[in-house]
Amino acid sequence: MIRPTKHKTPRRAAPKKPSSNQKDPVGVYCRVRPLGVEDEECCIEVISNTTIQLHAPDGLKANRNGEFKETQYSFKKVFCIKTSQMELFQDVAKPLVDDLIHSKNGLLFTYGVTGSGKTFTMTGSPGQGGLLPRSLDMIFNSVGPYQAKRFVLKTDDKNGMEVQNQVDALLERQKRENQPTVVPKTPSRQRLDPEFADMINPEEACRADGVDEDSSYSVFVSYIEIYNNYIYDLLEEAPYDPIKPKWNGGGTPQRQPNQEFIPPQSKLLREDQNHNMYVAGCTEVEVKSTEEAFEVFWRGQKKRRIANTQLNRESSRSHSVFIIKLAQAPLDADGDNILQDKNQVSVSQLCLVDLAGSERTSRTRAEGSRLREAGNINQSLMTLRTCIEVLRENQMCGTNKMVPYRDSKVTHLFKNYFDGEGKVRMVVCVNPKADDYEETMLVMRFAEMTQEVEVARPVDRPICGLAAGRRQKNQAFKDELSRRLEERGGPVNTESTQSVMHQLLQNLPPLPASEITDPHDDVTLPRLIEVLEKRHKIRQMMTQEYNRAADMLKSMLQELDSSLVSKENLIQDQRGQLGEKDKTLHSQKTEIDRLEKKSKMLEYKIEILQKTTNIYEDDKRTLQQELESREQRLQREQTEKRRMEQRMQGMVQDTKHKWEKECERRVCAKQLEMQNKLWVKDEKLKQLKAIVTESKTPSDHGPAPDKHQRPAPDKPQRPSRERDRVPAKRSASPSPVPTGPPVRAVHRRSHSAGGERWVDHKPSSNVELDTVMQPILGSNAIKVSAPSEKALAKCDKYMLTHQDVASDGEIQTKLIKGEVFKTRGGGQAVQFTDIETLRQELPTGPSRKRRSSEGNTAQGGDRMEGDWTDVETRCSMAVEMRAGSNLGPGYQHHGHQKRRKP
């Protein structure tokens, strides 16, 4: 048996919304709060009613030109520090309330740095009501006379609205009053909150124009907060549970013994059948006046998370959303009752959002839960910025990137507004003090970018097809019916009147038979006349009795009238006295209400101060414990530091003594090594002198040597290691190898001569010089003027002859030598190992020419000394440069030290 495949339930298609080609940019307004201290540095200047300018404070760096950078930002309107709450409401929130009454949605949120006045702008204070209370007052002033009775319009659990008849609504009211429920009851009008009772002056009340009189209205409010990216219902009242801890009215949890804090249950976001986002299970309270809405708002405000930070004493730690939902249902054709069709009910809502301020933890010094709260706040605000950036890019560049609404609960809840479900307005609150300059600049950039986002203009919703003016006509009919009944003295009972007339007719004598059959009948007529005369007499008696009774009634009425007039005069007097007493009672009641409000306000302030005091005491205890722990740690560190200092002093002394001995040893070794080198040089000079002397000796057929020749100087003695050795110290350098007797004076060959095959690289620009010592590379050397790979492949050694001009103007020749080896790639490489310098010098003075020994015999000794000195000076310039010598700038010696020949 083949099982049928299961198919998923297809998603209901969204209803086609009427498209609107017209778009409006997001309205961004700026409000500047006053400075806390008058002489504090200010970084914001209001240039016009639409432009502000930011000045960099003195502590920041200047730009490249050396001047402070100044930037200007434009808004739809700028409100300076002298702007009243009424002026702000007229420009920002009043158009949104008008749209709400005309079945259009709206979103208004405040944005800014912490401590910039967002909560004051949205809520206000006594005498200076903010945008929220003024919006509620305008709504009830406009739709107050046309409100439906309670529970006639009822919200369901799927963001919809249901319609009930009068009987069901009455039963619902009785059920709510008699049964305790989790949902908070509608507050009473006598219990007014002290903070909101005097927020709005009666002179500042306003109402909307063009309200539909043929509809009935109901107002529902809900209050939620988004804390750490979780949604909580501030109007939810859970039943008491003695096991779990609860949250008290001030928004802080109550601690049970040995138990942790358990926050209230968070809510979920869902999508209704029209693809609009809503908070599932959120409490929606129906209110009938501004006072009721204020009290509901304040009950939720007490549960909102606030905390004390370095920048704000009462800093909002969550985003609060106050939702005003207005349900509009048309009347039936008679204009008396609501049309029983929920599809005809129009629901619009206005969301008033107070965003938590962005903050830097380096300034607030937040730790623990406060640090986590700040991170979540900044993350949600960053998501909002990202969504605005993507919307702006999609609209300006024509791209179709996905907007990350779901990354944050704030953006996910209000995604429909940015998709064209209503107007969006933002109030940017800024603090002009210099400490908030960098954060304020970021807020300004975000506001400037937000103004470039356009939102589709909402279209007007279709209205009911019934005739207009139904309510007014029905009311006119009722008034006319009442007036006519009052003119007639009430309804006339005709049945009672006919019964009284029938009784009166029965009291009269009956009429006899009046039929006459005989013309001479004299009985019938006289009997009829007698009966008629009796009836006439009875009628006269009844008339007299009636007149007498009427006179008596008239006199009684006159007496009653006179007594009534006297009583009315007395009542007027009593009313006057009662009016005076009412005035006195009213004044006393007003004074009592004022004192009660003042008492409640003082109690609330005392409660806030008590909470603040508790917070300060907790902070004080925490800081004291931290201070004690740090003092103990400091003492331990100081003790450890002293111990380390003593230990390091001992190590320094030991190391110092050790290095002093090592330095003495090395100095002695270096002295001995230098003495050995000096002895080696003396030996070389001595051999050179012997060569020169031998070259001056005449041949067999030449003249005999001069008898008066100056004897050779004594042989310098080699420094004795045994004589110069320092006791207990030993030289690290080896003793030099002793040289033998002077060799035969022949032409000395260069060290480059050997059994290897050389590449002699001489550039064509070199100049031939007749120096005493010339390099001899052998007959098998390959001479080239440019590097050649073939020549390198055939040889083992390489020598480059390089000439340049020395500092004294003479030409010096450098012989750069190296070894040739094969590389892994099959090529040839040269590794330089040594550099020799050949330099010629022309001595000045009379000793430039070579002198012979046959000249002036009288000065033979001096000439002999001068001759070998000149030759030594000339020949010493061709001695090769050994490893470690100074080769001049641009050269680095990589060669190995050559072995000395015996």
Secondary structure, DSSP 8 states (H G I E B T S, - for coil): ----------------------EEE-EEEEEE---SSTTS-B-EEE-SSSEEEEE--TTS---TTSS--EEEEE-SEEE-TT--HHHHHHHTTHHHHHHHHTT-EEEEEEEEBTTSSHHHHHTEETTEE-HHHHHHHHHHHHHGGGB--TTTEEE-TTS-EEE--HHHHHHHHHHHHHS--SS-----SS---TTTTTSS-GGG----SS--TTEEEEEEEEEEEEETTEEEETT------SSS--B-TTS-B---TT--------BEEEE-TTS-EEEET---EEESSHHHHHHHHHHHHTTS-EE--SS-TTEE-SEEEEEEEEEEEEB-TTSSSB-S-GGG-EEEEEEEEE---B--HHHHT--THHHHHHHHHHHHHHHHHHHHHHHHHHHHH-------GGGSHHHHHTHHIIIIIEEEEEEEEE--BGGGHHHHHHHHHHHHHHTT-EEE---------S-S-HHHHHHHHHHHHHHHHHHTTS---HHHHHHHHHHHHHHS----------TT--SHHHHHHHHHHHHHHHHHHHHHHHHHHHHHHHHHHHHHHHHHHHHHHHHHHHHHHHHHHHHHHHHHHHHHHHHHHHHHHHHHHHHHHHHHHHHHHHHHHHHHHHHHHHHHHHHHHHHHHHHHHHHHHHHHHHHHHHHHHHHHHHHHHHHHHHHHHHHHHHHHHHHHHHHHHHHHS--TTS----TT------------HHHH--TT---SS-------S---------TT-SSS-EEEE--TT------S------TT-EEESS--HHHHHH-SEEEEEEEEE-TTS-EEEEEEEEEEEE-TTS-EEEEEEEEEEEE-----SGGGS---TTS-GGGHHHHHHHHHHHHHHHHGGGS---TTS---TT------------
